[in-house]
């Protein structure tokens, strides 16, 4: 016999749980990608390649989306693990 039930969680708890799952998955993926051809910190061109999008699309996303970036003396650097987390947060 199988019991079916729906459990509604408070929205705040649901969001916290979702963020924790994203963190666990991202950390696991990060530990599996240590031999990746992409370094931990990437420039714009490398990051757009990593995301498999054109450089122009990446530049648009950089202006319109909340892509995690470090700006050092006008030079953009993108941490691979932060990009992975950001992509996971965009899932629907």
PyMOL Python script that loads the backbone (N, CA, C, O; Angstrom):
from pymol import cmd

cmd.read_pdbstr("""\
ATOM      1  N   UNK A   1       0.842  -1.164   0.000  1.00  0.00           N
ATOM      2  CA  UNK A   1       0.000   0.000   0.000  1.00  0.00           C
ATOM      3  C   UNK A   1       0.900   1.243   0.000  1.00  0.00           C
ATOM      4  O   UNK A   1       1.903   1.298   0.711  1.00  0.00           O
ATOM      5  N   UNK A   2       0.527   2.219  -0.796  1.00  0.00           N
ATOM      6  CA  UNK A   2       1.301   3.438  -0.907  1.00  0.00           C
ATOM      7  C   UNK A   2       0.452   4.618  -0.451  1.00  0.00           C
ATOM      8  O   UNK A   2      -0.699   4.766  -0.861  1.00  0.00           O
ATOM      9  N   UNK A   3       1.034   5.449   0.398  1.00  0.00           N
ATOM     10  CA  UNK A   3       0.321   6.623   0.889  1.00  0.00           C
ATOM     11  C   UNK A   3       0.813   7.846   0.132  1.00  0.00           C
ATOM     12  O   UNK A   3       2.019   8.051  -0.011  1.00  0.00           O
ATOM     13  N   UNK A   4      -0.109   8.648  -0.347  1.00  0.00           N
ATOM     14  CA  UNK A   4       0.234   9.892  -1.029  1.00  0.00           C
ATOM     15  C   UNK A   4      -0.241  11.068  -0.189  1.00  0.00           C
ATOM     16  O   UNK A   4      -1.354  11.068   0.337  1.00  0.00           O
ATOM     17  N   UNK A   5       0.625  12.070  -0.072  1.00  0.00           N
ATOM     18  CA  UNK A   5       0.229  13.273   0.635  1.00  0.00           C
ATOM     19  C   UNK A   5       1.048  14.446   0.106  1.00  0.00           C
ATOM     20  O   UNK A   5       2.155  14.272  -0.405  1.00  0.00           O
ATOM     21  N   UNK A   6       0.493  15.618   0.238  1.00  0.00           N
ATOM     22  CA  UNK A   6       1.182  16.849  -0.151  1.00  0.00           C
ATOM     23  C   UNK A   6       1.569  17.599   1.107  1.00  0.00           C
ATOM     24  O   UNK A   6       0.778  17.738   2.040  1.00  0.00           O
ATOM     25  N   UNK A   7       2.790  18.075   1.113  1.00  0.00           N
ATOM     26  CA  UNK A   7       3.293  18.829   2.246  1.00  0.00           C
ATOM     27  C   UNK A   7       3.651  20.225   1.759  1.00  0.00           C
ATOM     28  O   UNK A   7       4.500  20.379   0.881  1.00  0.00           O
ATOM     29  N   UNK A   8       3.019  21.226   2.313  1.00  0.00           N
ATOM     30  CA  UNK A   8       3.335  22.595   1.952  1.00  0.00           C
ATOM     31  C   UNK A   8       4.266  23.185   3.003  1.00  0.00           C
ATOM     32  O   UNK A   8       3.980  23.163   4.200  1.00  0.00           O
ATOM     33  N   UNK A   9       5.385  23.710   2.521  1.00  0.00           N
ATOM     34  CA  UNK A   9       6.366  24.311   3.406  1.00  0.00           C
ATOM     35  C   UNK A   9       6.253  25.829   3.332  1.00  0.00           C
ATOM     36  O   UNK A   9       5.844  26.375   2.307  1.00  0.00           O
ATOM     37  N   UNK A  10       6.610  26.499   4.400  1.00  0.00           N
ATOM     38  CA  UNK A  10       6.650  27.966   4.315  1.00  0.00           C
ATOM     39  C   UNK A  10       7.619  28.387   3.208  1.00  0.00           C
ATOM     40  O   UNK A  10       8.664  27.762   3.024  1.00  0.00           O
ATOM     41  N   UNK A  11       7.276  29.437   2.480  1.00  0.00           N
ATOM     42  CA  UNK A  11       8.057  29.885   1.325  1.00  0.00           C
ATOM     43  C   UNK A  11       9.517  30.130   1.696  1.00  0.00           C
ATOM     44  O   UNK A  11      10.414  29.746   0.945  1.00  0.00           O
ATOM     45  N   UNK A  12       9.767  30.759   2.834  1.00  0.00           N
ATOM     46  CA  UNK A  12      11.139  31.039   3.250  1.00  0.00           C
ATOM     47  C   UNK A  12      11.924  29.751   3.458  1.00  0.00           C
ATOM     48  O   UNK A  12      13.081  29.656   3.047  1.00  0.00           O
ATOM     49  N   UNK A  13      11.306  28.763   4.092  1.00  0.00           N
ATOM     50  CA  UNK A  13      11.971  27.476   4.308  1.00  0.00           C
ATOM     51  C   UNK A  13      12.244  26.785   2.982  1.00  0.00           C
ATOM     52  O   UNK A  13      13.312  26.204   2.790  1.00  0.00           O
ATOM     53  N   UNK A  14      11.296  26.846   2.080  1.00  0.00           N
ATOM     54  CA  UNK A  14      11.454  26.240   0.760  1.00  0.00           C
ATOM     55  C   UNK A  14      12.638  26.870   0.018  1.00  0.00           C
ATOM     56  O   UNK A  14      13.426  26.164  -0.612  1.00  0.00           O
ATOM     57  N   UNK A  15      12.758  28.193   0.094  1.00  0.00           N
ATOM     58  CA  UNK A  15      13.865  28.884  -0.572  1.00  0.00           C
ATOM     59  C   UNK A  15      15.203  28.519   0.061  1.00  0.00           C
ATOM     60  O   UNK A  15      16.191  28.322  -0.647  1.00  0.00           O
ATOM     61  N   UNK A  16      15.241  28.429   1.386  1.00  0.00           N
ATOM     62  CA  UNK A  16      16.473  28.045   2.068  1.00  0.00           C
ATOM     63  C   UNK A  16      16.870  26.623   1.710  1.00  0.00           C
ATOM     64  O   UNK A  16      18.048  26.343   1.488  1.00  0.00           O
ATOM     65  N   UNK A  17      15.903  25.731   1.654  1.00  0.00           N
ATOM     66  CA  UNK A  17      16.167  24.344   1.293  1.00  0.00           C
ATOM     67  C   UNK A  17      16.689  24.260  -0.141  1.00  0.00           C
ATOM     68  O   UNK A  17      17.641  23.530  -0.420  1.00  0.00           O
ATOM     69  N   UNK A  18      16.067  25.004  -1.039  1.00  0.00           N
ATOM     70  CA  UNK A  18      16.504  25.024  -2.427  1.00  0.00           C
ATOM     71  C   UNK A  18      17.945  25.535  -2.524  1.00  0.00           C
ATOM     72  O   UNK A  18      18.747  24.969  -3.266  1.00  0.00           O
ATOM     73  N   UNK A  19      18.280  26.590  -1.788  1.00  0.00           N
ATOM     74  CA  UNK A  19      19.640  27.129  -1.824  1.00  0.00           C
ATOM     75  C   UNK A  19      20.639  26.123  -1.277  1.00  0.00           C
ATOM     76  O   UNK A  19      21.743  26.004  -1.808  1.00  0.00           O
ATOM     77  N   UNK A  20      20.277  25.400  -0.233  1.00  0.00           N
ATOM     78  CA  UNK A  20      21.171  24.386   0.321  1.00  0.00           C
ATOM     79  C   UNK A  20      21.427  23.263  -0.677  1.00  0.00           C
ATOM     80  O   UNK A  20      22.555  22.788  -0.810  1.00  0.00           O
ATOM     81  N   UNK A  21      20.381  22.844  -1.375  1.00  0.00           N
ATOM     82  CA  UNK A  21      20.543  21.804  -2.393  1.00  0.00           C
ATOM     83  C   UNK A  21      21.461  22.305  -3.507  1.00  0.00           C
ATOM     84  O   UNK A  21      22.337  21.573  -3.967  1.00  0.00           O
ATOM     85  N   UNK A  22      21.262  23.550  -3.938  1.00  0.00           N
ATOM     86  CA  UNK A  22      22.117  24.137  -4.964  1.00  0.00           C
ATOM     87  C   UNK A  22      23.569  24.162  -4.493  1.00  0.00           C
ATOM     88  O   UNK A  22      24.472  23.832  -5.261  1.00  0.00           O
ATOM     89  N   UNK A  23      23.802  24.551  -3.238  1.00  0.00           N
ATOM     90  CA  UNK A  23      25.159  24.583  -2.699  1.00  0.00           C
ATOM     91  C   UNK A  23      25.803  23.203  -2.691  1.00  0.00           C
ATOM     92  O   UNK A  23      26.967  23.067  -3.068  1.00  0.00           O
ATOM     93  N   UNK A  24      25.073  22.187  -2.272  1.00  0.00           N
ATOM     94  CA  UNK A  24      25.609  20.830  -2.224  1.00  0.00           C
ATOM     95  C   UNK A  24      25.944  20.345  -3.631  1.00  0.00           C
ATOM     96  O   UNK A  24      27.017  19.788  -3.865  1.00  0.00           O
ATOM     97  N   UNK A  25      25.027  20.559  -4.558  1.00  0.00           N
ATOM     98  CA  UNK A  25      25.261  20.121  -5.938  1.00  0.00           C
ATOM     99  C   UNK A  25      26.450  20.860  -6.537  1.00  0.00           C
ATOM    100  O   UNK A  25      27.300  20.248  -7.184  1.00  0.00           O
ATOM    101  N   UNK A  26      26.516  22.160  -6.326  1.00  0.00           N
ATOM    102  CA  UNK A  26      27.618  22.960  -6.874  1.00  0.00           C
ATOM    103  C   UNK A  26      28.955  22.514  -6.302  1.00  0.00           C
ATOM    104  O   UNK A  26      29.928  22.362  -7.040  1.00  0.00           O
ATOM    105  N   UNK A  27      29.008  22.305  -4.999  1.00  0.00           N
ATOM    106  CA  UNK A  27      30.256  21.854  -4.381  1.00  0.00           C
ATOM    107  C   UNK A  27      30.665  20.480  -4.893  1.00  0.00           C
ATOM    108  O   UNK A  27      31.851  20.220  -5.098  1.00  0.00           O
ATOM    109  N   UNK A  28      29.699  19.610  -5.099  1.00  0.00           N
ATOM    110  CA  UNK A  28      29.991  18.281  -5.632  1.00  0.00           C
ATOM    111  C   UNK A  28      30.507  18.380  -7.054  1.00  0.00           C
ATOM    112  O   UNK A  28      31.495  17.738  -7.410  1.00  0.00           O
ATOM    113  N   UNK A  29      29.838  19.186  -7.865  1.00  0.00           N
ATOM    114  CA  UNK A  29      30.283  19.381  -9.247  1.00  0.00           C
ATOM    115  C   UNK A  29      31.676  19.991  -9.265  1.00  0.00           C
ATOM    116  O   UNK A  29      32.532  19.581 -10.048  1.00  0.00           O
ATOM    117  N   UNK A  30      31.898  20.970  -8.400  1.00  0.00           N
ATOM    118  CA  UNK A  30      33.211  21.611  -8.337  1.00  0.00           C
ATOM    119  C   UNK A  30      34.317  20.633  -8.004  1.00  0.00           C
ATOM    120  O   UNK A  30      35.410  20.721  -8.564  1.00  0.00           O
ATOM    121  N   UNK A  31      34.056  19.712  -7.112  1.00  0.00           N
ATOM    122  CA  UNK A  31      35.086  18.744  -6.751  1.00  0.00           C
ATOM    123  C   UNK A  31      35.320  17.727  -7.861  1.00  0.00           C
ATOM    124  O   UNK A  31      36.404  17.150  -7.950  1.00  0.00           O
ATOM    125  N   UNK A  32      34.317  17.500  -8.707  1.00  0.00           N
ATOM    126  CA  UNK A  32      34.474  16.577  -9.825  1.00  0.00           C
ATOM    127  C   UNK A  32      35.192  17.220 -11.002  1.00  0.00           C
ATOM    128  O   UNK A  32      35.770  16.519 -11.832  1.00  0.00           O
ATOM    129  N   UNK A  33      35.160  18.544 -11.081  1.00  0.00           N
ATOM    130  CA  UNK A  33      35.729  19.262 -12.219  1.00  0.00           C
ATOM    131  C   UNK A  33      37.156  19.747 -11.981  1.00  0.00           C
ATOM    132  O   UNK A  33      37.582  20.706 -12.624  1.00  0.00           O
ATOM    133  N   UNK A  34      37.891  19.133 -11.100  1.00  0.00           N
ATOM    134  CA  UNK A  34      39.231  19.629 -10.805  1.00  0.00           C
ATOM    135  C   UNK A  34      40.173  19.476 -11.986  1.00  0.00           C
ATOM    136  O   UNK A  34      41.169  20.196 -12.068  1.00  0.00           O
ATOM    137  N   UNK A  35      39.887  18.558 -12.903  1.00  0.00           N
ATOM    138  CA  UNK A  35      40.755  18.376 -14.067  1.00  0.00           C
ATOM    139  C   UNK A  35      40.159  19.024 -15.313  1.00  0.00           C
ATOM    140  O   UNK A  35      40.533  18.679 -16.434  1.00  0.00           O
ATOM    141  N   UNK A  36      39.254  19.942 -15.125  1.00  0.00           N
ATOM    142  CA  UNK A  36      38.591  20.628 -16.218  1.00  0.00           C
ATOM    143  C   UNK A  36      39.590  21.406 -17.060  1.00  0.00           C
ATOM    144  O   UNK A  36      40.625  21.852 -16.567  1.00  0.00           O
ATOM    145  N   UNK A  37      39.259  21.563 -18.351  1.00  0.00           N
ATOM    146  CA  UNK A  37      40.119  22.380 -19.221  1.00  0.00           C
ATOM    147  C   UNK A  37      39.938  23.868 -18.939  1.00  0.00           C
ATOM    148  O   UNK A  37      40.689  24.701 -19.446  1.00  0.00           O
ATOM    149  N   UNK A  38      38.936  24.194 -18.125  1.00  0.00           N
ATOM    150  CA  UNK A  38      38.697  25.586 -17.753  1.00  0.00           C
ATOM    151  C   UNK A  38      39.281  25.844 -16.371  1.00  0.00           C
ATOM    152  O   UNK A  38      39.006  25.098 -15.432  1.00  0.00           O
ATOM    153  N   UNK A  39      40.088  26.899 -16.239  1.00  0.00           N
ATOM    154  CA  UNK A  39      40.685  27.192 -14.926  1.00  0.00           C
ATOM    155  C   UNK A  39      39.637  27.702 -13.948  1.00  0.00           C
ATOM    156  O   UNK A  39      38.514  28.016 -14.343  1.00  0.00           O
ATOM    157  N   UNK A  40      39.996  27.782 -12.694  1.00  0.00           N
ATOM    158  CA  UNK A  40      39.057  28.252 -11.671  1.00  0.00           C
ATOM    159  C   UNK A  40      38.632  29.698 -11.926  1.00  0.00           C
ATOM    160  O   UNK A  40      37.481  30.051 -11.668  1.00  0.00           O
ATOM    161  N   UNK A  41      39.535  30.539 -12.427  1.00  0.00           N
ATOM    162  CA  UNK A  41      39.201  31.920 -12.767  1.00  0.00           C
ATOM    163  C   UNK A  41      39.351  32.103 -14.276  1.00  0.00           C
ATOM    164  O   UNK A  41      40.387  31.776 -14.853  1.00  0.00           O
ATOM    165  N   UNK A  42      38.300  32.631 -14.902  1.00  0.00           N
ATOM    166  CA  UNK A  42      38.272  32.759 -16.354  1.00  0.00           C
ATOM    167  C   UNK A  42      38.062  34.209 -16.760  1.00  0.00           C
ATOM    168  O   UNK A  42      37.478  34.997 -16.015  1.00  0.00           O
ATOM    169  N   UNK A  43      38.547  34.555 -17.959  1.00  0.00           N
ATOM    170  CA  UNK A  43      38.246  35.865 -18.511  1.00  0.00           C
ATOM    171  C   UNK A  43      36.927  35.771 -19.283  1.00  0.00           C
ATOM    172  O   UNK A  43      36.308  34.708 -19.315  1.00  0.00           O
ATOM    173  N   UNK A  44      36.494  36.865 -19.899  1.00  0.00           N
ATOM    174  CA  UNK A  44      35.207  36.897 -20.602  1.00  0.00           C
ATOM    175  C   UNK A  44      35.123  35.851 -21.708  1.00  0.00           C
ATOM    176  O   UNK A  44      34.129  35.131 -21.810  1.00  0.00           O
ATOM    177  N   UNK A  45      36.156  35.765 -22.531  1.00  0.00           N
ATOM    178  CA  UNK A  45      36.139  34.835 -23.669  1.00  0.00           C
ATOM    179  C   UNK A  45      36.051  33.388 -23.194  1.00  0.00           C
ATOM    180  O   UNK A  45      35.273  32.593 -23.720  1.00  0.00           O
ATOM    181  N   UNK A  46      36.850  33.068 -22.207  1.00  0.00           N
ATOM    182  CA  UNK A  46      36.858  31.699 -21.702  1.00  0.00           C
ATOM    183  C   UNK A  46      35.531  31.358 -21.018  1.00  0.00           C
ATOM    184  O   UNK A  46      35.026  30.243 -21.150  1.00  0.00           O
ATOM    185  N   UNK A  47      34.980  32.318 -20.292  1.00  0.00           N
ATOM    186  CA  UNK A  47      33.719  32.076 -19.592  1.00  0.00           C
ATOM    187  C   UNK A  47      32.573  31.887 -20.596  1.00  0.00           C
ATOM    188  O   UNK A  47      31.713  31.029 -20.398  1.00  0.00           O
ATOM    189  N   UNK A  48      32.558  32.677 -21.660  1.00  0.00           N
ATOM    190  CA  UNK A  48      31.506  32.492 -22.667  1.00  0.00           C
ATOM    191  C   UNK A  48      31.653  31.134 -23.336  1.00  0.00           C
ATOM    192  O   UNK A  48      30.652  30.490 -23.648  1.00  0.00           O
ATOM    193  N   UNK A  49      32.871  30.693 -23.558  1.00  0.00           N
ATOM    194  CA  UNK A  49      33.110  29.355 -24.106  1.00  0.00           C
ATOM    195  C   UNK A  49      32.639  28.282 -23.122  1.00  0.00           C
ATOM    196  O   UNK A  49      32.008  27.301 -23.517  1.00  0.00           O
ATOM    197  N   UNK A  50      32.950  28.475 -21.849  1.00  0.00           N
ATOM    198  CA  UNK A  50      32.532  27.540 -20.797  1.00  0.00           C
ATOM    199  C   UNK A  50      31.008  27.397 -20.778  1.00  0.00           C
ATOM    200  O   UNK A  50      30.482  26.299 -20.592  1.00  0.00           O
ATOM    201  N   UNK A  51      30.306  28.517 -20.971  1.00  0.00           N
ATOM    202  CA  UNK A  51      28.839  28.504 -20.980  1.00  0.00           C
ATOM    203  C   UNK A  51      28.265  28.103 -22.336  1.00  0.00           C
ATOM    204  O   UNK A  51      27.053  27.938 -22.481  1.00  0.00           O
ATOM    205  N   UNK A  52      29.136  27.948 -23.319  1.00  0.00           N
ATOM    206  CA  UNK A  52      28.741  27.549 -24.670  1.00  0.00           C
ATOM    207  C   UNK A  52      27.796  28.575 -25.300  1.00  0.00           C
ATOM    208  O   UNK A  52      26.785  28.224 -25.909  1.00  0.00           O
ATOM    209  N   UNK A  53      28.149  29.841 -25.138  1.00  0.00           N
ATOM    210  CA  UNK A  53      27.396  30.929 -25.748  1.00  0.00           C
ATOM    211  C   UNK A  53      28.383  31.858 -26.458  1.00  0.00           C
ATOM    212  O   UNK A  53      29.587  31.815 -26.205  1.00  0.00           O
ATOM    213  N   UNK A  54      27.854  32.691 -27.345  1.00  0.00           N
ATOM    214  CA  UNK A  54      28.719  33.628 -28.058  1.00  0.00           C
ATOM    215  C   UNK A  54      29.200  34.715 -27.107  1.00  0.00           C
ATOM    216  O   UNK A  54      28.606  34.958 -26.056  1.00  0.00           O
ATOM    217  N   UNK A  55      30.270  35.349 -27.496  1.00  0.00           N
ATOM    218  CA  UNK A  55      30.818  36.439 -26.692  1.00  0.00           C
ATOM    219  C   UNK A  55      29.817  37.592 -26.610  1.00  0.00           C
ATOM    220  O   UNK A  55      29.687  38.223 -25.561  1.00  0.00           O
ATOM    221  N   UNK A  56      29.106  37.874 -27.713  1.00  0.00           N
ATOM    222  CA  UNK A  56      28.126  38.971 -27.692  1.00  0.00           C
ATOM    223  C   UNK A  56      26.962  38.657 -26.754  1.00  0.00           C
ATOM    224  O   UNK A  56      26.474  39.543 -26.053  1.00  0.00           O
ATOM    225  N   UNK A  57      26.516  37.403 -26.740  1.00  0.00           N
ATOM    226  CA  UNK A  57      25.461  37.004 -25.804  1.00  0.00           C
ATOM    227  C   UNK A  57      25.957  37.139 -24.369  1.00  0.00           C
ATOM    228  O   UNK A  57      25.234  37.611 -23.492  1.00  0.00           O
ATOM    229  N   UNK A  58      27.189  36.722 -24.143  1.00  0.00           N
ATOM    230  CA  UNK A  58      27.758  36.836 -22.799  1.00  0.00           C
ATOM    231  C   UNK A  58      27.815  38.299 -22.360  1.00  0.00           C
ATOM    232  O   UNK A  58      27.484  38.620 -21.219  1.00  0.00           O
ATOM    233  N   UNK A  59      28.237  39.187 -23.269  1.00  0.00           N
ATOM    234  CA  UNK A  59      28.300  40.611 -22.937  1.00  0.00           C
ATOM    235  C   UNK A  59      26.908  41.165 -22.605  1.00  0.00           C
ATOM    236  O   UNK A  59      26.772  42.000 -21.711  1.00  0.00           O
ATOM    237  N   UNK A  60      25.870  40.701 -23.326  1.00  0.00           N
ATOM    238  CA  UNK A  60      24.495  41.120 -23.021  1.00  0.00           C
ATOM    239  C   UNK A  60      24.087  40.627 -21.645  1.00  0.00           C
ATOM    240  O   UNK A  60      23.523  41.380 -20.851  1.00  0.00           O
ATOM    241  N   UNK A  61      24.377  39.341 -21.357  1.00  0.00           N
ATOM    242  CA  UNK A  61      24.034  38.777 -20.050  1.00  0.00           C
ATOM    243  C   UNK A  61      24.757  39.524 -18.946  1.00  0.00           C
ATOM    244  O   UNK A  61      24.199  39.740 -17.870  1.00  0.00           O
ATOM    245  N   UNK A  62      25.982  39.915 -19.201  1.00  0.00           N
ATOM    246  CA  UNK A  62      26.769  40.622 -18.193  1.00  0.00           C
ATOM    247  C   UNK A  62      26.093  41.940 -17.812  1.00  0.00           C
ATOM    248  O   UNK A  62      26.176  42.375 -16.664  1.00  0.00           O
ATOM    249  N   UNK A  63      25.429  42.571 -18.775  1.00  0.00           N
ATOM    250  CA  UNK A  63      24.734  43.827 -18.514  1.00  0.00           C
ATOM    251  C   UNK A  63      23.362  43.614 -17.877  1.00  0.00           C
ATOM    252  O   UNK A  63      22.924  44.428 -17.064  1.00  0.00           O
ATOM    253  N   UNK A  64      22.682  42.527 -18.241  1.00  0.00           N
ATOM    254  CA  UNK A  64      21.282  42.359 -17.829  1.00  0.00           C
ATOM    255  C   UNK A  64      21.069  41.332 -16.722  1.00  0.00           C
ATOM    256  O   UNK A  64      20.062  41.394 -16.017  1.00  0.00           O
ATOM    257  N   UNK A  65      21.978  40.406 -16.558  1.00  0.00           N
ATOM    258  CA  UNK A  65      21.839  39.351 -15.551  1.00  0.00           C
ATOM    259  C   UNK A  65      22.811  39.627 -14.412  1.00  0.00           C
ATOM    260  O   UNK A  65      23.711  40.458 -14.532  1.00  0.00           O
ATOM    261  N   UNK A  66      22.621  38.939 -13.340  1.00  0.00           N
ATOM    262  CA  UNK A  66      23.469  39.136 -12.167  1.00  0.00           C
ATOM    263  C   UNK A  66      24.596  38.103 -12.150  1.00  0.00           C
ATOM    264  O   UNK A  66      24.719  37.320 -11.208  1.00  0.00           O
ATOM    265  N   UNK A  67      25.416  38.112 -13.206  1.00  0.00           N
ATOM    266  CA  UNK A  67      26.517  37.158 -13.315  1.00  0.00           C
ATOM    267  C   UNK A  67      27.575  37.517 -12.268  1.00  0.00           C
ATOM    268  O   UNK A  67      28.006  38.668 -12.199  1.00  0.00           O
ATOM    269  N   UNK A  68      27.997  36.544 -11.454  1.00  0.00           N
ATOM    270  CA  UNK A  68      29.021  36.838 -10.444  1.00  0.00           C
ATOM    271  C   UNK A  68      30.365  37.128 -11.115  1.00  0.00           C
ATOM    272  O   UNK A  68      30.859  36.327 -11.908  1.00  0.00           O
ATOM    273  N   UNK A  69      30.939  38.264 -10.794  1.00  0.00           N
ATOM    274  CA  UNK A  69      32.176  38.697 -11.443  1.00  0.00           C
ATOM    275  C   UNK A  69      33.058  39.438 -10.448  1.00  0.00           C
ATOM    276  O   UNK A  69      32.571  40.064  -9.506  1.00  0.00           O
ATOM    277  N   UNK A  70      34.354  39.355 -10.676  1.00  0.00           N
ATOM    278  CA  UNK A  70      35.323  40.145  -9.936  1.00  0.00           C
ATOM    279  C   UNK A  70      35.964  41.076 -10.957  1.00  0.00           C
ATOM    280  O   UNK A  70      36.453  40.628 -11.994  1.00  0.00           O
ATOM    281  N   UNK A  71      35.961  42.362 -10.662  1.00  0.00           N
ATOM    282  CA  UNK A  71      36.546  43.356 -11.563  1.00  0.00           C
ATOM    283  C   UNK A  71      37.808  43.900 -10.915  1.00  0.00           C
ATOM    284  O   UNK A  71      37.754  44.548  -9.870  1.00  0.00           O
ATOM    285  N   UNK A  72      38.954  43.629 -11.549  1.00  0.00           N
ATOM    286  CA  UNK A  72      40.246  44.065 -11.022  1.00  0.00           C
ATOM    287  C   UNK A  72      40.913  44.953 -12.067  1.00  0.00           C
ATOM    288  O   UNK A  72      41.300  44.490 -13.140  1.00  0.00           O
ATOM    289  N   UNK A  73      41.039  46.221 -11.741  1.00  0.00           N
ATOM    290  CA  UNK A  73      41.659  47.182 -12.662  1.00  0.00           C
ATOM    291  C   UNK A  73      41.085  47.096 -14.071  1.00  0.00           C
ATOM    292  O   UNK A  73      41.826  47.126 -15.053  1.00  0.00           O
ATOM    293  N   UNK A  74      39.765  46.988 -14.165  1.00  0.00           N
ATOM    294  CA  UNK A  74      39.102  46.937 -15.464  1.00  0.00           C
ATOM    295  C   UNK A  74      39.106  45.575 -16.120  1.00  0.00           C
ATOM    296  O   UNK A  74      38.603  45.427 -17.234  1.00  0.00           O
ATOM    297  N   UNK A  75      39.658  44.586 -15.462  1.00  0.00           N
ATOM    298  CA  UNK A  75      39.739  43.233 -16.020  1.00  0.00           C
ATOM    299  C   UNK A  75      38.732  42.327 -15.311  1.00  0.00           C
ATOM    300  O   UNK A  75      38.763  42.188 -14.089  1.00  0.00           O
ATOM    301  N   UNK A  76      37.843  41.717 -16.090  1.00  0.00           N
ATOM    302  CA  UNK A  76      36.822  40.836 -15.539  1.00  0.00           C
ATOM    303  C   UNK A  76      37.402  39.445 -15.295  1.00  0.00           C
ATOM    304  O   UNK A  76      38.144  38.911 -16.120  1.00  0.00           O
ATOM    305  N   UNK A  77      37.050  38.871 -14.149  1.00  0.00           N
ATOM    306  CA  UNK A  77      37.400  37.482 -13.837  1.00  0.00           C
ATOM    307  C   UNK A  77      36.155  36.801 -13.274  1.00  0.00           C
ATOM    308  O   UNK A  77      35.430  37.362 -12.453  1.00  0.00           O
ATOM    309  N   UNK A  78      35.934  35.579 -13.742  1.00  0.00           N
ATOM    310  CA  UNK A  78      34.748  34.808 -13.370  1.00  0.00           C
ATOM    311  C   UNK A  78      35.206  33.497 -12.753  1.00  0.00           C
ATOM    312  O   UNK A  78      35.926  32.718 -13.378  1.00  0.00           O
ATOM    313  N   UNK A  79      34.780  33.266 -11.520  1.00  0.00           N
ATOM    314  CA  UNK A  79      35.145  32.030 -10.822  1.00  0.00           C
ATOM    315  C   UNK A  79      34.219  30.915 -11.297  1.00  0.00           C
ATOM    316  O   UNK A  79      32.996  31.025 -11.207  1.00  0.00           O
ATOM    317  N   UNK A  80      34.816  29.846 -11.801  1.00  0.00           N
ATOM    318  CA  UNK A  80      34.047  28.753 -12.394  1.00  0.00           C
ATOM    319  C   UNK A  80      32.974  28.214 -11.453  1.00  0.00           C
ATOM    320  O   UNK A  80      31.844  27.984 -11.883  1.00  0.00           O
ATOM    321  N   UNK A  81      33.300  28.011 -10.189  1.00  0.00           N
ATOM    322  CA  UNK A  81      32.326  27.458  -9.247  1.00  0.00           C
ATOM    323  C   UNK A  81      31.168  28.431  -9.010  1.00  0.00           C
ATOM    324  O   UNK A  81      30.031  28.003  -8.808  1.00  0.00           O
ATOM    325  N   UNK A  82      31.452  29.735  -9.034  1.00  0.00           N
ATOM    326  CA  UNK A  82      30.385  30.728  -8.873  1.00  0.00           C
ATOM    327  C   UNK A  82      29.494  30.779 -10.115  1.00  0.00           C
ATOM    328  O   UNK A  82      28.284  30.979 -10.009  1.00  0.00           O
ATOM    329  N   UNK A  83      30.092  30.598 -11.280  1.00  0.00           N
ATOM    330  CA  UNK A  83      29.306  30.540 -12.522  1.00  0.00           C
ATOM    331  C   UNK A  83      28.397  29.315 -12.493  1.00  0.00           C
ATOM    332  O   UNK A  83      27.243  29.388 -12.914  1.00  0.00           O
ATOM    333  N   UNK A  84      28.909  28.199 -12.003  1.00  0.00           N
ATOM    334  CA  UNK A  84      28.080  26.989 -11.882  1.00  0.00           C
ATOM    335  C   UNK A  84      26.895  27.233 -10.945  1.00  0.00           C
ATOM    336  O   UNK A  84      25.768  26.848 -11.257  1.00  0.00           O
ATOM    337  N   UNK A  85      27.142  27.860  -9.816  1.00  0.00           N
ATOM    338  CA  UNK A  85      26.060  28.168  -8.874  1.00  0.00           C
ATOM    339  C   UNK A  85      25.033  29.086  -9.519  1.00  0.00           C
ATOM    340  O   UNK A  85      23.827  28.881  -9.381  1.00  0.00           O
ATOM    341  N   UNK A  86      25.522  30.096 -10.222  1.00  0.00           N
ATOM    342  CA  UNK A  86      24.631  31.048 -10.889  1.00  0.00           C
ATOM    343  C   UNK A  86      23.754  30.333 -11.915  1.00  0.00           C
ATOM    344  O   UNK A  86      22.551  30.585 -11.990  1.00  0.00           O
ATOM    345  N   UNK A  87      24.349  29.449 -12.696  1.00  0.00           N
ATOM    346  CA  UNK A  87      23.562  28.708 -13.698  1.00  0.00           C
ATOM    347  C   UNK A  87      22.511  27.832 -13.018  1.00  0.00           C
ATOM    348  O   UNK A  87      21.370  27.770 -13.476  1.00  0.00           O
ATOM    349  N   UNK A  88      22.876  27.171 -11.953  1.00  0.00           N
ATOM    350  CA  UNK A  88      21.899  26.352 -11.224  1.00  0.00           C
ATOM    351  C   UNK A  88      20.753  27.191 -10.673  1.00  0.00           C
ATOM    352  O   UNK A  88      19.608  26.742 -10.637  1.00  0.00           O
ATOM    353  N   UNK A  89      21.063  28.398 -10.248  1.00  0.00           N
ATOM    354  CA  UNK A  89      20.013  29.274  -9.704  1.00  0.00           C
ATOM    355  C   UNK A  89      19.032  29.727 -10.788  1.00  0.00           C
ATOM    356  O   UNK A  89      17.928  30.173 -10.476  1.00  0.00           O
ATOM    357  N   UNK A  90      19.423  29.617 -12.046  1.00  0.00           N
ATOM    358  CA  UNK A  90      18.563  30.016 -13.165  1.00  0.00           C
ATOM    359  C   UNK A  90      17.626  28.897 -13.611  1.00  0.00           C
ATOM    360  O   UNK A  90      16.739  29.128 -14.433  1.00  0.00           O
ATOM    361  N   UNK A  91      17.811  27.700 -13.085  1.00  0.00           N
ATOM    362  CA  UNK A  91      16.935  26.587 -13.463  1.00  0.00           C
ATOM    363  C   UNK A  91      15.520  26.842 -13.009  1.00  0.00           C
ATOM    364  O   UNK A  91      15.281  27.434 -11.956  1.00  0.00           O
ATOM    365  N   UNK A  92      14.582  26.385 -13.821  1.00  0.00           N
ATOM    366  CA  UNK A  92      13.158  26.518 -13.479  1.00  0.00           C
ATOM    367  C   UNK A  92      12.564  25.169 -13.220  1.00  0.00           C
ATOM    368  O   UNK A  92      11.375  25.067 -12.917  1.00  0.00           O
TER     369      UNK A  92
END
""", "prot")
cmd.dss("prot")
cmd.show_as("cartoon", "prot")
cmd.util.cbc("prot")
cmd.orient("prot")
